[in-house]
């Protein structure tokens, strides 16, 4: 029978190399091929599914496919499309294989991929991070990604150079790096190729680059710019190497590297510490390291729950690298004390003696000794399990006929289950889904005047992050009536969710969508709005969170959010955290802040609060104070009265004010719509040389030109200038056109407007960044998803024909403006996104009609190629644009 099982799974493996072959993996076909009973084949196939070795698709007929890696749980799907989407997301072999590629490292991996695939040999990358954060590991995966995607050959080299070895010997570095000829120095009896040459058509990784002398850093310039170099002792002959270059440093780059070298590295990325990574990612890393030891020792490893808690919560000074070392030594200690063959059980006392237990956080108390296998590791103590969640939501639905009662119970369930979900700082490295979700929420609030509940904003963002890593094992068909009923009860929320999925470029299963619909329902419902916000801020790892959680539990209601701050955090940094919190909250009328360490006045001066909002600050926060405040909030006591009462009860100081501090703002306005304005905003943000409190607002041209939009913005902001494709001709606001920036006109004037925010050195960098980021090709690459080279070529040809037909000659400035506008217009038409405010007009003069005829003739090739029809109001815009030129 064992032989038959092997034959069955080998058949499935053979027909799983390509998704097109999955159709051959049915019980009937396998039984006919192997000449065995269909029932026996079906029995073994389902056994493989149960063990997480094979995936199952409940189609007709039922299909099976082999999994490259064994997973936890039963991978069962309702359709081929659902299975394929899950497979592509779950299994990857390049950079996506890196732990955190869909979590804390998502943005970093995305930027790396954009850099390495930029022709011809990518852009130089600088990885910055503390020791042990995975810089070398990530560089290795860049090499693997390039190989998997066939950008380099299998025999291409990955050359790693530890520059710290050459800190006091620059001549040795230059000799080893560039090579030397015979007689270049004493002892050079023969010529030798250098590391740069050996890396030709491969990847060159320079670790600890800060250790190189200034002379050695300078020698890298020419090689980075041209790919050419001289060998030591030969200044006549040129040698070349075409390779991908990655730098790494654990020191602040701006302090340790020459500014001339930094300028040549356009992609600079900071890797997160182990502490800042999610619980799920830390579990993944622990599992990987223990699995590696299982293979080395050829035996199964089980660890105690308390040891797992320790590894998840201990602050490893050397980050991931130190975690790996500790796990290896712990396994070695356990193996040394093993007195017989068999499984290896590991407990706390197997940890290395040098582990400092003073750095451990408070761990959960365990009443019994519990061991965990590595394959079960990721299932333990997960806060958000999609299968458990959907089952509970389904049970609540079955118990309730009344819609209002249903969602009241849903609200109670979420808040009770997740009462400890506070304002969690783990979003330092947010995923794309979370960033896009928060942006989308702001768009919806503006478009539909919907006020969202902050608690559910936080909860939804966390769910979106957790869903990236979880398998849905419940079949959608099992819950179809539930899905249909929720859809009919929440038609508006269904539309909002579908819109988010479309613009957020996110794949969700049906049940995940339903959970999101329920969250949107709770988020949007007026009955769940908090008109009063209560926030606790305290220095220390978990001080604020513990006080807020305790108060919430004692009161039995979710009252307080919390922000924990490191001990050395300044009042201004705390204020920044509060301001971020306030920006994400809407619909509230007042906020009460409970803070520690006498920080009232300093925090207050840095807050940004609408003048219509009431603000109360209480000093020297304690659990007793929090419970006192919470009780009065529940009784709906006026804010000023709460402050007076707490002052008397707790003997503390307070402030009661409304603050309104205006920030400088830049407005991005494009006639091609809000989508282009948003992309322009990102280009500007990427041009800034450092952190700034500048606000960038996006707006379509027609709202800016025809409505009193700026007056609303000025209520809370100081408008510096407008950047865009068309001048709205507003008397009291400076305008900088994209065309001028492409040509390098008025760049100094632009940067001078920002001299309050950047010093002279930063302004110089800003000028360089603007010239680089607003080059025509680079600009178009970022503004459109279409092939920029092809699109620009076609649009420029059409504009050339149009000029000939009209008998006019447009200057470069006007042409560039038309290139940008029409290219963005074509992309918008391809995506079928119409402007919300189209131009309606009654002009029928002969001049415009002639222009329209010539325009349609000139752009006929473009329209045919992209299968679009440029509408008349867009032609009218180009007509006005050309006339003003």
N, C-alpha and C positions, 0 to 999 in steps of 0.2 A: 504493500500500500504506500509505503514511503516513496518508492520509485514512481508510482503513479502521481503522487502529489508533486514531485519534482517535474515530471513530464508536463503536468497541467500548467504549473507556474512558468516553466520555460517557454511553453507555447504562448502564454500571455505576454511574457517579456519580449519575445520575438516580434509580436504584433503590436508593440507599444512604442516603437522608435518614432513613429509618426502618428499624429492624431488621426490621419486618414485611415490608418490600419486598425483603429479601435473597433471598427465595425466587424472585424473578423473574430473578435473575442466574445462570442456568445456561447452559452452552455451547449446549444445544439451543434454548432460548428465544431467545437472542441471534442464533443463526444463522438461525432462522425469521424474526425481526423484521427483520434486516438483509439477509436473502436471500443469505447467503454460506455457504460450506462450514463444517460444524461443526468439522472438524479444524483449519482455519485459525483459527477463533475460539478453540478450545482452546489452540492454540499461542501466540497473542498473550496470552491470559489468563494462562497460566503464565509468560510472559515478564514481565508486569506484577507477578506474585507474586514472581518472582525478584528484581526490582528494588526490592521493598519498597513498591510503590504500591497493591497490592490484596491483600486477605486471602483465604485459601482454606479452605473447610470440606469435609473429606473425608466428607461424608454421601452419601446416595443420593437424588436426584442431587447431584453436587458443586456447592456454592454459592460465589459470590464476592461480596466487598463492598469498597467503596472506602475508603481510609484518609485521614483529614483531613490527615495529615502523612506524608511519606515516611519509612520507618524502615529501620534496618539489619537485614539478614537476611530470611528468608522466613517470613512469618506464616501458618503452616499449622496447622489445628486438626482434632481428631477429631470434634467435635460442635458444634452451634449454641450450646448452653449455654456450652461452654468458650470459644468465640469471643466471645460477648456479654460474658461476665465479663471477659475480657482487654480487650476494646474499652473497656468502662466504666472500667477501671482505668487504661488507657494514655492515653486521650484525654479531656481535660477542658478547660474554657474559663473557669472562674472561679478561685477561690483554689487549687484543685487543680493549676492550670497553673504555679504558682510552683515554681521549682526548689527541691527539698527538702521539698515538701508531703507526701511520703510517707517522708521521711527525717528530717533534723535539725530541720525546721520542722513536723513532723507534729503534735506536741502544741500548738504555737503556732497553727497554722492551725485546729485543732479548737476551741481556746478562742476564737479570733476569730469563727468561724462561730457558736458558741454565743452569743457576745455580740451580734453584729450582727442575729441573727434573733430576739432577745428583744423581745417587743412592748412599745410600739408602734414605737419607732425605735431599738431596740438599746440596749446599755449603752456608756457612754464607755470608750474603750480608750487605754491609754498604752503606746507602743512605746519601749523603751529599748535602746540598743546603741551601740557605737562608730561613729564616722563611717564611712560606706560599707557598713554591714551590710545596708542595704536597707529602711530604715524608710519612705521615700517610695514606693519601689517596691511594698511590701506594702500601703500605704494605697491606692494606685491600684488594686490588685487587689481590695481590699474593694469599691471602687466598681464594678468590672467584675462581681464576683460578685453583687452586689445587682441589677445590671442584667440579667445572664444569667438570674437566677432570678425576674425580674419583680417585685422589691420596689420598684424605682424605675423611672420612665419613661425613655425614650431621651433625652429632652431635659433630664433632671435634671442638675444641675451637680456637678462635683468642684471645690471651692474649696480651694486650697492657700495657706496663709499662712506665710511665713517670719518667725517672731517676732523673730529677731535683728535684722531691719531696724528694729524699734521699740524696741530696748534702751534708747535714751536719749531717747525721745520718746513717752511713754505717751499724751499727748493725741492724737497722730496715730493711734496704734493704736485708741483708743476711737472716733475719728471714722470711720476706715476700716472698723472691725469692726462697729460698731452703726449707722453712718450718722449723718447730721446734718440739721438743718432749716436753712432760710434764716436767716442772721444769727447762727448759733450761735457763730461766731468771725469775726474779721476776714478778709474774703476769701470767706466762705461766701455767695455770691450766689444760690445755689439749693440746695434740699434734695437729698439723695442717699441712696440705699439703701446699706446696709453689706454687708460680706461675709457676715455671719450671715444676713441676709435673702435674699441671692442664693443661699445654700446650701439654701434651703427645699426639702424633699423630695429632697435630695441628700446629699452627703458633705462635711463640713467637716474639713479636715486642718490642724492647728496644729503646725507643725514648730518645733523648738528652743524649746519652750514655757518652758524655764528662763530664757530671755533676757527674758521679760516682768517688769516691776516687780511688787511685791506688790500695788500698787493695781490694776493691770490684771488680775492673777490673781483678785483679790477680785471684780472686776466680772463675771467669768465665772460666779460661783456661781449667781446668780439665773437666768441664761440656761440653765445646765445643769439646774437643778432644775425650771424651769417652761416653758422654751422662749420666755419673754417678755422684752422689754427696752425701754428708752427710747432713742430717738435722741438724740444729743448736742444740747443746747439745747431739748429738749422733755421735761419731767418729768411731763407730764400724760397724754399718750397712750401706750398700750402697743402694741408691735408684736410679732409672733410669727414663729417659724421652727421648723419640725419637720424635724430633720436628724440624720444619724448623725455623731457627733463622735469624731475620732481625734487624740490628742496624740502627740508624739514628742520625745525628748530624748536627747542624747548624754552628759548629765551625770547623776550619781547623783540620782534623783528625791527621795529622802528628805532630801537636803542642799539641793537647789536649789528645790524646790517647797513652797508652803505646805501644811502638814498638812491644813488645811481643804479645799484643792483635791484633794489626794491621796485624801482620804476619799470624794470624789464620783466617783472613778474606780475602779470595782470590778475592772476587768481590767487588770493590769499585766504586761507580757510583755517578756522580755529576749531579744534576737536574738543568735544565735551569731556569733562572728568567722569569717572565711573559713578560718583555720587549723584551727578545730575541726570544720569540715564534712568530710564523707566525700570520698574520692577520686573516687567516682562523681559527686557533686554538683559538685565543682570542674571535672571534665571537661565536665559539662553546661554550666556557665557559660562556660567557654572556648569551647565549640562555638557557643553562642548568640552571643557577641560576635564571633567570626570570621565566622559566617554573616551577621550584620548588615553587616559590612564587605564580604562577598562581594556582597551586594545593592547596596550603595552603589557599589562599583567595577565591578559587572557583569562579574565574572570569578571563576573558581575560585581558591581559596587553598589552598596546601599548606604545612604547617609541618614543620620538622625535628623528629625525635624528641627531640633535645637541648633544643630550645626548649620542647617540650611538657613535658619533665621539669622545666625551669626554672620554667615558669608554675605547675606543680602543686606545687612545693616552696618557691618563694620566699615570704617573709613580707611581704605587702603591708600597709604601715602603714595604708592607707586602705581595706583590705578589698576587697569586691566592686567598689566604685566605682573604686578605684585599679587593680584588675585590668583593668577595662574601659578606663580611660584608657591604660594601658600597651599593651594590644592595639591600640587605635586608632592610637597614635603609631608602634608597630612596623609596622603596615600602611602608614602614611603614608611611613615611611622606605623600606620596600621598594618601594612604588609610585613614589616619586620616582626611584629608581635603575633602574626598569624601562625597557629600551631598545626593547622591541617589544611588540606585542599578544600576549595569551595568558595562560596561567596565572601566578599570582603565587606564587613560591617564597620562603618567609621563613625566615631562620636567626637564630642568636643575635646576630650583629653588627648586625641591624636594630633591636635593642632601643634605647630612648632612652638617651642618654649619662648621664643623671642616675640611672639605676638603680644602687643600691648592692649590689655583688656580695658584700660582706662578710656580708650577711644571708642568703646562700643556704645551704641544707643540702647535704650531700654527695650528689652525683648519680651515677647509674649510668654506668659507662664504656661508650661506644659505639664499636665497631670500624669501623663503616661509616656513611656518611651515608644516613639513611632519612627519607623524607618521608611525611606522613600527610595524607589528605584529611579534610575535616570530617565527612563521612558515615561515615568509618571510625574516628573519634576514640574513641568509647566502647568499641570492640572491643579497643583496644590495652592490653596488660598488665593485663587484669582478672584478679584473683585467683580469683574464683569465677564460672566460666562454667557455667551449668547443663547445657548440652548436652555440653560437654567432660567434665563430672563424671559425668553419667549414662552416657555412653559408656564411661568407664573402669570404673565400677562394674559395668557389664554385662559387660565383657571379663573382669574378675576372677571374676565369677559363672560364666561359661562355662568357666573354667579349673579350677574347684574343685567337687568333689562333696561333700566333708566340710564340714558346717556350721561346726564349730569352726575349721577351717583357713581357711574363707572369711572369717569375721569377724576372725581374726587378721591376714589380709592386708588387709582393709579398714582395720583399725586402723593397720597399718604405712603404708598408702597415705596416709591423712589426716595422720598425724604427719610423714611425710617431706615431703609436698607443702606442708604448712602449719606447718612447724617454726618459722617466724618469727612465728606468730600468738601474741603475748604478751598480757598484760593491758592492752588498748588503751584509752586514756582518751577515745576518740572518742565513748563512750556518754554524754557529758555531757548530750546531748539525745537520749535514747533514743526509738525509735519505740514506738507502742502495742504492736506485736507483741512487741518485746523485753521491755517492762515486763510484759505479761501472761504471757509465757513464763516469766520468772523467778518471778512469783507462782505460776504453775501448778506449777512444779517444787517449790516449797516445799510446796504442797498435796499433791502426789503423794508426796513424801518422808514427810509426816506420815500420810497415809492408808494407804500401802502399805509403809511402812518400807523404801523403796528408797534406796540411797545412790548419788548421781550423781557421775560423774567431772567435775571442774571444767573440764578441758581441753575436753571436749565441750559443756559448758554454754556456754563462751565461743564455741566454734566454731558451735554451733547458733544463738546469738543473732546472730552476724555473718551467717550464711546467711539468716536470716529477714529481716534488713535488706536484703541484696543481692537477694533474690528479688523484692522489691517492684518493682525496676526492670528485671528481665530478662524477655525473651520466651523461652518454651519453643518451640523450632522442631522438636523431635523428636516424632513422633506417638506417643501412648500405645499405640496398637495395635501398633506395631513391637516393643514391649517387653512384651507381655502375659504371655508365659510367665515372664519374669523377675519381673514384678510379682506374679503369682500365687504363685510359689515363695517369694519373700521374705515375702509375707503369711502363708503357711502355716508358715514357720520362725519368725516373730516375732508370734504371735497376741497376746501381752500388749502388745507395743510398738505394734501396730496399734490396739488399744483406747486406749492412752494418747494416741497421736497424734490419733485421731478425737475424743477427749474434749477435747484442747487446741484443735483446729480449731473445735469447736462453741462452747466458752466463750470462746475468744480472738477470735471474729468475724473469721476470716481465711480467705481463699480461696487454695487451693493446687491445682495440677494433680495428676494421678495420679502422675507421675514425681517431682514435688516431695514428695508425701506419702511415696513410697518412700524417697527420700533421708532424709527426717525419721525414718522408721521405723528405717533403718539407724543413724542418729545416736543415736536413743533406745536401740537395742540395745547400741551401744558405750558409751553413757552409763550404762546401768543394769547392765551385766554386772559381776559381782563380780570377774571375772578381770582387769578393767582398772582396778580401784580403786587409788588412790594413798593409802597409809596414811601417807606422809610427804610433806609439802609443802615445796617449796624456792622461796623468793621473793627476788629481788634488787631493792633500792631504791636509787636514786641521783639526785642533783640533776643537771640538764641535760636537753637536749631528747631525746636518744636514748641516754644513757649506760647506763642499766640494761638497755634492750632490746638494745644492741650486746653487752654483756658476756654476757647470758643467751643470746643467739643464738649467739655464738661458742662458748661452753661447750657448748651443746647439740649444735652441729655437730661439735666436736672429740670429744665423747663418743659421738656417734652415737645419742643417745636424748634424748627430751624430758624434761628434769629441771627446769629453772627457768622460772618465770613472772617477769615484770618489771613494775615500776611506775616510770615516768619522772616526775620532779617538776621544776617550774621552779626556777631557782637560789635565788629568795627564799622558797621554801616553808618554813614552820616545821615543827618536829618534830611538833607536835600535828596539823597538816594531813596529814603523812605517815601518822601513826597512824590518822587517819580513813580514809585510803585502804586501809591494811592491814585495818582492821576491816571495811570493806565487802567486801574480798576474802574474809576469813574467814567472813563471814555467808553467802556464796554457796558455800562449800566444806563438804562433809559427809563423814563417814566417815573422816576422817584422825585419826591419833593424836598426831602431833607435827608441828611446823613449824620450819624453820630459816630465819632471815632474815639476809641479807647486806646491810649498810647502809654508807653512807659518812659522812665528816665528823664522826666522834665523836658520833653521835646516840643511842648506846645507851640511856642512862638516861632521856632525855626521851621517846623513843619507847616504851620499856617501861612507863612510868607511865601511858600513855594507851591501852594495848592492852586489848581485851576478849576474854579467852580463857577457855574452860571450864577449870575447875580440873583436869579429868581429862586435858587436853592438855599435852604437853611442849613447851617453847619454848626454842629456842636462837638467840642473836643474835651475829653476828660483825661487827666493825667494820672500816672501811677496805677495803671490797670492791675486788677487782681481778679481772681475767680469770684470772690464775694461781690465786687463791684459789678462784674458782668451779669451775675444772677440778678442783682438789684435793678440794673438797667433793663434787662430782658423782661422782668416782671412788669415794669412800668410801660414798656413798649407794648406788651400784650394787652394792657389796660387802656391803651391809646391815650396815655397822658401826654400833654403838649411838651415839645422838646425843651423849651426854656424851663418848664417846671421840673422835668426830669433832671436837668443839670443842677438846678438849685437843690433838689431833694438829695441827689447823690453827693453833692458837696457837703451838705450837712451830715449825711450818714457816714460818709467815708473820709471826711476831712481832707479833701483834695481840691486842686484848682481846676478851673475850666475856662474855655473861651466859647462865646456864642456870636458867630459872625457869618456873613456871606462874603465870599471872595470872588473877585472877577479879575483875572490877569490875562491881558491880551497877548497872544503870541504872534510872531511874524509869520506871514503866510505867502506862499507862491501858488498861483492858480494856473493849472494846465487846461487849456481849452483847445479842442480840435473840432473842425467842422465834420470830420469823419465819424463822430460819435464818441460816447463815453468810453468805449473799449480802447480806442486809440489814445484818449486822454489818460487812461489808467496806465497804459504801457509807457507813455511819455513820462508819467510820474515816476515809474520805476527806473527809467533811464537817468532821470535827474538824481534820484536817491542814490543810485550806484555811482554817480559822479562826485558826490560829496566826499571829502577826504577824511571825515571823522564823524563822531556823534554830534548831533545838533538837535535843538528843540524846534527847528523850523517845521511848519505845517504845510503840506502840499495838498491842495484840494483839486479834484477833477470836476470838470463841467463841460457840457457840450456848448459849442459856439452860439447856437441860437438862443439858448437860455441866457447866456452872458450878454449877448448883444441886444436882445429884445425885451428882456425882463429885468426887474430890479433885484437881480440876484446878489450883486456885490453888497448891497445895503444890509442884507441878512448876514452875509459873511463878516462884515465889519463890526457887527454887534459883539463878536467875541474874538476878532482877529485884526491884526494890522496888515493890510494887503500891501506887499512890496511891489510885485509886478505880475504880469501875465506872460506865459510862454505858450505858443501855439502855432497853428498853421495859417490863421487869418486874423488880422487886426480888428478888434471890435470897435476901435476908435472911441475909447472912453477917455474923457478929458483929463481926469486926475489919476490915471493909472498907467505906468510905463508898460510897453509891450515889446517882447523879444520874439521875433519870428524864428521858426525852425530853419527857414532858408538862410537867414543871416548866420545862424550858428553852424550850418553846414559849410558856409563860406569863410567862417572864422571872423565875421564882422561883429563888433560890439561885445566881444567876449570879455574884455577887461571891464567894460561898463557893467556887464552882467555880474561879474564876480565882485566888483566894488560895492554893489548893492548888499552884499553879504558879509561885509567886513566886520560887522558886529558879531558874527557867528564863527569866523575863522581867522586865525592869525596869518601873517604874511606868507609863511611857508605853506600853510594849508591852501591859501588863495592861489598860490602858484600851481600847486597840485590840482586844484579845482580847474584852473584854466586848461591844463594839459588833459585832464579827464574829459572836459567838455569837447575839446577838439577831437579826442579819440572817439568818444561815445556818439558824437553827432556827425561823424563822417557818414556820407550818404549810404554806403553799403552796410555799415554796421547799424545805422539807424533803421534801415529797412529790414535788416535781419531780425531786429528786436520788435519792430512794429507789426510785422506780418508773419503768418504761419506758412505762407506760400513761398516758393523758391524765389528769394529776393533778386538773384542775378537774372533769371529768366523774366521775372515780372518787370523789373526796371528796364530791361532791354526792350520788351514789347511796348511798355508805356512810353518810353522815350522815342521809339520809332513812330508811334501814333501821334505824339505831340509834334514831331518833326514834320509829318505829313500835314497835320492841321495848320501849322504855320505857313507851309507852302500854299495850301489851298486858300488861306485867308489873305495871303500876301503880306504877312507881318513877320517881324523878327523879335522874339521875346528874349529879354536878358536872362543870364544864368540864374539870378535870384528868383525870378518868376517861374522858370522851368523847374527848379528844384522844389519850389512850393507845390507845383502841379504834380511832380513825381510822387511826393509824399502823399498828397491828398488822394490822387487817383489810385495809387497802389493800395492804400488803406480802404478806399471805396470798393475796389474789386474784391478784396478779401471779405469785406462786410457783405457784399452781394452773394459771394460764393457760400458764405455761412448763413445766408438768408436772414440777416439781422438788419431790419430797417430802422432808420432814425425815428426816435419817438416824436420829434417835432419836424415834420417835413415842411418844405417851403411850398406855399400855395400862392399862385400869382395869376394875374389876368393879362399879362403882356402878350400881345400877339404881333408886335412890330416886325417889319420885314427883316430888319438887321438880325434879330435874334433867330428868326426862322431860318435864315441863310446859315447862321452859325451852327444851329442845330443840325442842319443837313450835312455840313462839312464835318462836324464832330462825329456824327454817327458813321459817316464814311471812313473817317480816319481810324476809329476805334472798332471797326467791324471785325478785324482779326482778333483783337483782344476779347471782344464779346463772344465770338465763336469759340475761341480756345478755352475760355473759362465757363462757357455756357451760362452767361449772364446777359441781362438787358439793362443798360444804364438808364435809369428813369429820367424824365424830362426835368424834374426839379434839380437833379444833380448836374445836368447839362447847364441849367440856368446859373448854378453856382459857379461853374467854370467860366461861363460867359462873363459874369460880373467880375470874377477874379482877373480875367484877361483884360477887360475894359479898364479896370483900375490900374493895371500895370502900364 
